[in-house]
């Protein structure tokens, strides 16, 4: 998989986690442990996305 493809996949998963987090927060009795785990996953994805971006040529980053 290309770096650009990897970045797109990570970004899609990051957006999915954001939607799940928002949904969980709307619940009257949300699960604090689940929220914490989702936030950790989202942060790991963000870190990984940043590492991939560092490997991309500058012109590919601007094209995002």
Buried (B, 14 or more C-beta within 10 A) or exposed (E): EEBBEBBBBBBEBBEEBEEBBEEBEEEEEEEEEEBEEBEEBBEEBBEBBEEBBEEBEEEBEEEE
